[in-house]
Amino acid sequence: MDKHPGSISLRHSSAVWVPAVIWVFCAFVLGDALVEGSVGYAIRVALLMSAVAFIVFATLAKPALIVDDEGITVANVLRTHRIPFGALVDVRVGGLTSLVARSARGDRTITSWNGPGIRRVPRLGESEVERLIRNRWETWTRTSRPESDRAMLVSSWNIRTFAVVLGLIALNIAIRLR
């Protein structure tokens, strides 16, 4: 996922504190295993806590809605979507943030796994997320070239994340079966 100059990464507030609490718990459990257990036990616990910590990272901390001067990146758990402003059709903010974008197969709705939505006690008017996206979109529209309106949504699978999760799971299974 590219970081563009001037990009703003948006997440639910729980996407910061929940992983932090879980990571502290994993560190405590690992520390306890190192002090109280054998080397073999500490290795098994280290592998298990590594798997838990990485899965928490992949599902809670990594997903985000990233807005920059050229478009939006929706980093979800399984896929990452890059939506240039030239491909953006609409922004819908409810409980989650959804973006409608032009793709080779027609308009697609992309929902951000971890992008903030409207709070439970809604304020009048549009949400802060919607206002930020629309402001950047309008600024881009005023300064863009006409050919940039032919831009399309680009989606990719998060292969490295899959590989790490599968590897950690395989290691945990292998060490328990030996």
Helices and strands as residue ranges (DSSP letters): E 8-10, H 14-36, H 39-56, I 57-61, E 64-67, E 71-75, E 79-84, G 85-87, E 88-93, E 97-103, E 106-111, H 128-143, G 146-150, E 154-157, H 159-177
